[in-house]
Amino acid sequence: MSSPPHPLMHLGMTGWLKFSNDETSYYKPTKVEDQAWPPKFWKFTLKTKEDPDCEVAFVDARRLGRIRLVEADSEKMRTTTPLKENGPDPVIDSDILTQEWLAKKLRSKKVPVKALLLDQANISGVGNWVGDEVLYQAKLHPEQYSNTFSDAQIKQLHDSLIQVCTIAVETLADSSKFPEDWLMRHRWGKGKEGGGRLPNGDKIIFLKVGGRTSAVVPSVQKKTGPVAADVSKDANDTGEGEEDDEGKKPRKTTKQRGSIVANAKAKAKSLDVTTLSKTPKRGRKKSQQEKVEEDDEEDEEDSEDEAEEPPAKKKQKGAINTESRNGTQHKGKKTEKPEPKFEKENTQGRRRSARMSNA
């Protein structure tokens, strides 16, 4: 596009640009049925005005890509959000990404070196397989902390980073054109018979680093410093010899304390299980006793309430007596004696009449 806004595309894992009049390189070989236009999984198309006619399609099978329009000149795209938040590119910004810059970046953080390389805020353009290839060529373990490498190791990492990224760009990421000694050409044998090994027989293992599966050759990529599992060792390795000797004792005590706490918890659990298994009936008795005590308390409260109520009843009786003397009658009050007698007589009469009707 000749004028802003310009489309900015983040391809994601499966995103790609296809041209109607040109076969572009793709991470998988194209099939015959994929040659139809518009292509499969296309999200939008752009049509050019120049001759010959050409359409550009953005395809993304997993829909992880992103597209946005940026109001900036094409020359200033990299200095505009979101690209300006990214780190330097190993190919385009080789004058910025120097060995000194990389050493400062590595020693300013304490994270696995593979995770640092994958973070686009640190360095742009390094994906999962590129990171594995860079570390394999530099003979560095991906789990080792970034701030534990020597100057010689940082130089190896810098040279490997520039070399791998440059070759990948020049070959358009066509793995068939990669050097024979690259890990990328042999890392895909996981789970296959005879797979997971280099041509010389070195074994390839797979680890999770930075949330991504990492291919590692242990015979080549050896740990020369602490990794994520050795946090306590890293704290002690930074000091002098005497501090190291003093630091070893606390680690032993911490292990002993940890084992003691674990044993205590296990014993407590076993005691809880035995007490529960032995005293289920006692628990029931206690619950019954508690119920009895609660009933007794409720009875006591009822008795107290009844003890407080009699004066009011006497007043009611007195009022009833005075009213009855005056010739008045109150219906629906059970305290009067004539009404219960009358009801009994009526009920007996009803029963007799029912018997008579049954007869």
C-alpha positions as CSV (number, residue, x, y, z in Angstrom):
1,M,0.0,0.0,0.0
2,S,1.4,3.4,-1.0
3,S,-0.1,5.4,1.8
4,P,-1.1,4.8,5.5
5,P,-2.7,3.0,7.1
6,H,-0.5,0.0,6.4
7,P,-1.4,-3.6,7.4
8,L,0.8,-5.1,10.1
9,M,0.6,-8.9,10.2
10,H,1.6,-11.3,12.9
11,L,1.7,-14.7,11.3
12,G,1.6,-16.8,14.5
13,M,2.4,-20.5,14.1
14,T,0.5,-21.3,10.9
15,G,-0.1,-17.9,9.3
16,W,1.2,-17.2,5.8
17,L,0.9,-14.9,2.8
18,K,0.0,-16.5,-0.6
19,F,0.1,-14.9,-4.0
20,S,-2.2,-15.8,-6.8
21,N,0.6,-15.6,-9.5
22,D,3.6,-16.8,-7.5
23,E,4.3,-19.9,-5.4
24,T,5.7,-18.8,-2.1
25,S,7.7,-20.9,0.3
26,Y,5.6,-22.5,3.1
27,Y,6.5,-24.5,6.2
28,K,4.8,-27.6,4.7
29,P,4.9,-28.8,1.0
30,T,1.8,-27.6,-0.9
31,K,-0.7,-30.2,-2.0
32,V,-2.5,-30.2,-5.4
33,E,-5.8,-29.3,-3.7
34,D,-4.2,-26.3,-2.0
35,Q,-3.6,-24.7,-5.4
36,A,-7.2,-23.5,-5.7
37,W,-7.9,-19.8,-5.3
38,P,-8.9,-18.4,-2.9
39,P,-6.8,-20.8,-0.9
40,K,-7.9,-22.8,2.0
41,F,-8.1,-21.1,5.4
42,W,-7.9,-17.7,3.9
43,K,-8.9,-14.8,6.1
44,F,-8.8,-11.8,3.7
45,T,-7.4,-11.0,0.3
46,L,-5.8,-7.9,-1.3
47,K,-5.9,-7.1,-5.0
48,T,-3.2,-5.0,-6.6
49,K,-3.8,-2.5,-9.4
50,E,-0.6,-3.1,-11.2
51,D,-0.1,-5.4,-14.1
52,P,-0.2,-8.4,-14.1
53,D,-3.2,-8.8,-11.8
54,C,-2.3,-10.3,-8.5
55,E,-4.1,-11.1,-5.3
56,V,-2.6,-11.6,-1.9
57,A,-4.3,-13.9,0.6
58,F,-3.6,-14.2,4.4
59,V,-4.1,-17.8,5.4
60,D,-4.1,-19.1,9.0
61,A,-5.3,-22.6,9.8
62,R,-5.1,-22.3,13.6
63,R,-6.2,-18.7,13.7
64,L,-3.3,-17.6,15.9
65,G,-2.3,-14.7,13.6
66,R,-3.1,-11.1,14.1
67,I,-3.6,-8.2,11.7
68,R,-3.9,-4.5,12.5
69,L,-3.7,-1.3,10.5
70,V,-1.0,1.1,11.6
71,E,-1.2,4.9,10.9
72,A,2.4,5.4,10.1
73,D,4.7,5.6,7.1
74,S,6.3,2.4,5.9
75,E,9.7,3.6,6.9
76,K,8.6,4.3,10.5
77,M,6.7,1.0,11.1
78,R,9.4,-0.5,13.3
79,T,9.4,2.6,15.5
80,T,5.6,2.5,16.0
81,T,3.6,0.3,18.4
82,P,3.6,-2.7,18.6
83,L,6.9,-3.3,16.8
84,K,8.8,-0.7,18.8
85,E,8.3,-2.9,21.9
86,N,10.3,-5.7,20.3
87,G,14.0,-6.3,20.8
88,P,16.6,-6.0,18.0
89,D,16.6,-8.4,15.1
90,P,19.8,-10.5,14.8
91,V,19.9,-10.0,11.0
92,I,18.6,-6.4,10.5
93,D,20.0,-5.0,13.7
94,S,23.3,-6.7,13.9
95,D,25.0,-3.4,14.7
96,I,22.8,-3.1,17.8
97,L,22.9,-6.8,18.9
98,T,26.6,-6.9,19.6
99,Q,28.4,-9.2,22.0
100,E,28.6,-6.5,24.6
101,W,24.9,-5.8,24.3
102,L,24.1,-9.6,24.6
103,A,26.3,-10.0,27.7
104,K,24.6,-7.1,29.4
105,K,21.1,-8.5,28.5
106,L,22.0,-12.0,29.8
107,R,23.4,-10.8,33.1
108,S,20.6,-8.4,33.8
109,K,18.1,-11.3,34.2
110,K,18.0,-14.7,36.0
111,V,15.9,-16.9,33.7
112,P,16.7,-20.0,31.6
113,V,18.6,-18.9,28.5
114,K,16.1,-20.5,26.2
115,A,13.2,-18.5,27.8
116,L,15.2,-15.3,27.3
117,L,15.8,-16.0,23.6
118,L,12.1,-16.8,23.0
119,D,11.0,-13.5,24.6
120,Q,10.5,-11.1,21.7
121,A,10.9,-8.2,24.0
122,N,14.5,-9.2,24.3
123,I,15.4,-10.4,20.8
124,S,13.1,-10.4,17.8
125,G,12.8,-13.3,15.4
126,V,13.9,-16.2,17.5
127,G,11.3,-19.0,17.6
128,N,11.3,-22.4,19.2
129,W,13.4,-24.4,16.6
130,V,15.7,-21.4,16.0
131,G,16.4,-21.2,19.8
132,D,17.2,-24.9,20.0
133,E,19.5,-24.6,17.0
134,V,21.3,-21.6,18.4
135,L,21.9,-23.3,21.8
136,Y,23.0,-26.5,20.2
137,Q,25.6,-24.8,18.0
138,A,26.8,-22.8,21.0
139,K,26.9,-25.9,23.1
140,L,24.8,-24.4,25.9
141,H,22.1,-26.1,27.9
142,P,18.7,-24.4,27.6
143,E,17.8,-24.6,31.3
144,Q,20.9,-22.9,32.5
145,Y,20.4,-19.4,34.0
146,S,21.3,-16.6,31.7
147,N,23.4,-14.8,34.2
148,T,25.8,-17.7,34.8
149,F,27.7,-17.8,31.5
150,S,31.3,-16.8,31.0
151,D,32.5,-14.3,28.4
152,A,33.7,-17.2,26.2
153,Q,30.3,-18.8,26.3
154,I,28.5,-15.5,25.6
155,K,30.8,-15.1,22.5
156,Q,29.8,-18.6,21.3
157,L,26.1,-17.8,21.8
158,H,26.4,-14.5,19.9
159,D,28.2,-16.0,17.0
160,S,25.7,-18.9,16.8
161,L,22.7,-16.5,17.0
162,I,23.9,-14.4,14.1
163,Q,24.9,-17.4,12.0
164,V,21.7,-19.4,12.5
165,C,19.4,-16.5,11.9
166,T,21.3,-15.3,8.8
167,I,21.3,-18.8,7.2
168,A,17.6,-19.3,8.0
169,V,16.7,-16.0,6.2
170,E,19.0,-16.6,3.2
171,T,17.5,-20.1,2.6
172,L,13.9,-18.8,3.3
173,A,13.7,-21.4,6.1
174,D,13.9,-24.3,3.7
175,S,15.3,-27.1,5.9
176,S,16.6,-29.1,3.0
177,K,19.1,-26.3,2.4
178,F,20.3,-26.2,6.0
179,P,23.8,-27.5,6.9
180,E,24.1,-31.2,7.6
181,D,25.4,-30.7,11.1
182,W,22.3,-28.7,12.1
183,L,20.0,-30.2,14.8
184,M,17.0,-29.1,12.8
185,R,17.6,-31.8,10.2
186,H,17.5,-34.6,12.8
187,R,15.2,-33.5,15.6
188,W,12.0,-34.9,14.1
189,G,12.6,-38.5,15.0
190,K,10.9,-38.4,18.4
191,G,8.8,-41.5,19.0
192,K,10.0,-43.2,15.9
193,E,12.0,-46.4,15.7
194,G,15.7,-45.4,15.5
195,G,14.8,-41.8,15.9
196,G,15.9,-39.3,18.5
197,R,19.5,-39.6,17.6
198,L,22.1,-37.7,15.5
199,P,23.9,-39.5,12.7
200,N,26.9,-40.0,15.0
201,G,24.7,-41.8,17.6
202,D,24.3,-38.9,20.1
203,K,20.9,-39.1,21.8
204,I,18.4,-36.3,21.5
205,I,16.1,-35.7,24.5
206,F,13.2,-33.3,24.9
207,L,12.6,-30.9,27.8
208,K,10.0,-28.3,28.6
209,V,11.7,-24.9,28.9
210,G,9.9,-21.6,28.8
211,G,6.6,-23.5,28.2
212,R,8.0,-25.0,24.9
213,T,9.4,-28.4,24.0
214,S,13.1,-28.1,23.6
215,A,15.4,-30.6,21.7
216,V,18.7,-31.1,23.6
217,V,21.8,-33.2,23.0
218,P,23.1,-33.9,26.5
219,S,26.5,-35.1,25.2
220,V,27.1,-31.7,23.6
221,Q,25.0,-29.3,25.7
222,K,26.3,-29.8,29.2
223,K,25.3,-27.7,32.2
224,T,28.2,-25.5,33.4
225,G,26.1,-23.5,35.9
226,P,23.0,-23.7,38.0
227,V,19.6,-24.4,36.5
228,A,16.0,-23.9,37.7
229,A,16.2,-26.9,40.0
230,D,19.4,-25.7,41.7
231,V,18.2,-22.4,43.2
232,S,20.0,-22.9,46.5
233,K,23.2,-23.9,44.8
234,D,23.1,-20.7,42.7
235,A,22.9,-18.6,45.9
236,N,26.0,-20.3,47.3
237,D,28.1,-20.3,44.1
238,T,28.2,-16.5,44.0
239,G,30.2,-16.3,47.2
240,E,33.8,-17.2,48.1
241,G,35.1,-20.5,49.3
242,E,34.4,-19.9,53.0
243,E,30.9,-18.8,52.3
244,D,30.4,-21.9,50.2
245,D,31.5,-24.1,53.2
246,E,29.2,-22.3,55.4
247,G,26.4,-22.5,52.9
248,K,26.7,-26.3,52.6
249,K,25.7,-26.8,56.2
250,P,22.3,-25.0,56.0
251,R,21.4,-27.1,53.0
252,K,22.0,-30.3,54.9
253,T,20.0,-29.0,57.9
254,T,17.2,-27.9,55.6
255,K,17.1,-31.3,54.1
256,Q,17.0,-32.9,57.6
257,R,14.4,-30.4,58.8
258,G,12.4,-31.2,55.7
259,S,12.6,-34.9,56.3
260,I,11.7,-34.4,60.0
261,V,8.6,-32.4,59.0
262,A,7.6,-34.9,56.5
263,N,7.9,-37.8,59.0
264,A,6.0,-35.8,61.5
265,K,3.2,-35.1,59.0
266,A,3.1,-38.8,58.1
267,K,2.9,-39.9,61.8
268,A,0.1,-37.3,62.4
269,K,-1.9,-38.7,59.4
270,S,-1.4,-42.3,60.7
271,L,-2.6,-41.2,64.2
272,D,-5.6,-39.5,62.7
273,V,-6.5,-42.6,60.7
274,T,-6.1,-44.9,63.7
275,T,-8.2,-42.7,66.0
276,L,-10.9,-42.4,63.5
277,S,-11.0,-46.2,62.9
278,K,-11.0,-47.0,66.6
279,T,-13.5,-44.4,67.9
280,P,-16.4,-44.2,65.6
281,K,-18.8,-45.4,68.3
282,R,-17.5,-43.0,70.9
283,G,-18.1,-40.2,68.5
284,R,-21.7,-41.4,68.1
285,K,-22.1,-41.6,71.8
286,K,-20.8,-38.2,72.2
287,S,-23.1,-36.9,69.6
288,Q,-26.1,-38.6,71.3
289,Q,-25.0,-37.2,74.6
290,E,-24.7,-33.8,73.1
291,K,-28.2,-34.2,71.7
292,V,-29.5,-35.2,75.1
293,E,-27.8,-32.2,76.7
294,E,-29.3,-30.0,74.0
295,D,-32.8,-31.5,74.6
296,D,-32.4,-31.0,78.4
297,E,-31.4,-27.4,77.8
298,E,-34.4,-26.9,75.6
299,D,-36.6,-28.5,78.3
300,E,-35.2,-26.3,80.9
301,E,-35.8,-23.2,78.7
302,D,-39.4,-24.4,78.1
303,S,-39.9,-25.0,81.8
304,E,-38.6,-21.5,82.6
305,D,-41.0,-20.1,80.0
306,E,-43.8,-22.1,81.5
307,A,-42.8,-20.9,84.9
308,E,-43.1,-17.3,83.8
309,E,-46.4,-17.8,81.9
310,P,-48.7,-19.0,84.9
311,P,-49.4,-15.5,86.2
312,A,-50.7,-14.5,82.8
313,K,-52.9,-17.6,82.7
314,K,-54.3,-16.8,86.1
315,K,-55.2,-13.4,84.9
316,Q,-56.9,-14.9,81.9
317,K,-58.8,-17.3,84.1
318,G,-59.8,-14.5,86.4
319,A,-61.0,-12.5,83.4
320,I,-62.9,-15.5,82.1
321,N,-64.6,-16.1,85.5
322,T,-65.6,-12.5,85.8
323,E,-67.0,-12.5,82.3
324,S,-68.8,-15.8,82.9
325,R,-70.4,-14.3,86.0
326,N,-71.6,-11.4,83.9
327,G,-73.2,-13.9,81.5
328,T,-70.8,-13.7,78.6
329,Q,-69.2,-16.7,76.9
330,H,-65.9,-16.9,74.9
331,K,-65.5,-19.4,72.1
332,G,-62.3,-21.1,71.0
333,K,-60.5,-21.0,74.5
334,K,-59.5,-24.4,75.8
335,T,-59.1,-23.1,79.4
336,E,-62.9,-23.2,80.0
337,K,-64.2,-26.4,81.4
338,P,-67.7,-26.5,79.8
339,E,-66.3,-26.6,76.3
340,P,-64.2,-29.8,76.6
341,K,-67.2,-31.7,78.1
342,F,-69.5,-30.5,75.3
343,E,-66.9,-31.6,72.7
344,K,-66.6,-35.1,74.2
345,E,-70.3,-35.5,74.2
346,N,-70.5,-34.4,70.5
347,T,-67.7,-36.8,69.5
348,Q,-69.4,-39.7,71.3
349,G,-72.6,-38.9,69.6
350,R,-70.9,-38.8,66.2
351,R,-69.3,-42.2,66.8
352,R,-72.7,-43.7,67.8
353,S,-74.3,-42.2,64.8
354,A,-71.6,-43.6,62.6
355,R,-72.1,-47.0,64.1
356,M,-75.8,-46.7,63.5
357,S,-75.2,-45.8,59.9
358,N,-72.8,-48.7,59.4
359,A,-75.4,-51.0,60.9
